[in-house]
Amino acid sequence: MRLFLLLIIVAIILGIIGATAEGLFYLLIIGILVLAADLVYGAVRFRRGGRRQRRVR
């Protein structure tokens, strides 16, 4: 969960810097790619999360 939230924060920061700074449009593109990868990671992780079997002692 920490990694998911950290990647969202990084994507937002990169997107803001890329959108406002002149000549740094590539940071906006990288921010969008990081956000998309993070959403895929979160979807896979949360979908698979309920299927784990716990050991019974």
N, C-alpha and C positions, 0 to 999 in steps of 0.2 A: 504494500500500500504506500509506503514511503517513496519507493522508486516511481510509482505512478504519479504521485503528486509532485515530486521533484521534476519529472519530465514535463509536466503541464506548466509548471512555473517557468522552466527554462524556455519552453516554446513561446510562452507569452512574452517574456523578456526579449527574446530574439526577434519576435514579430514586431514589437514596439520599436525597438532600435532600427530594424530594417525598414519600417514604414516611415520613420521620422528623419533618419539621417540620410543625407544626400550621398548617393553613390554606394550605399550599402543594401541595395535591393536583394542581394543574394542572402542576407541574413533573414529577410522575411520568408524567402523560399525555404531556407533551412528550418526556420521555426514552424512553418506549415508541415514540412516533412516529419519533424520530430513529433508534432501533435498527432499526425495521422498514425505514425508508428506506435505512439503511446496509446491511442484509442484501440488499435488492434491488439496490443499487448494486454490492455485492461479487459477487453472483451473475451479473449482466450482464457485469461487467468480467472475471471469471475465465472465464466461458464463452466470451467473445469473444477472450480473450487468445491462444489457440493458433492462430487463423486468420490472423494477420498474416504477410505475406510480407516477407522481408528482401531488401534490394537486394544484388545480387552485383556487386562491383566488378571 
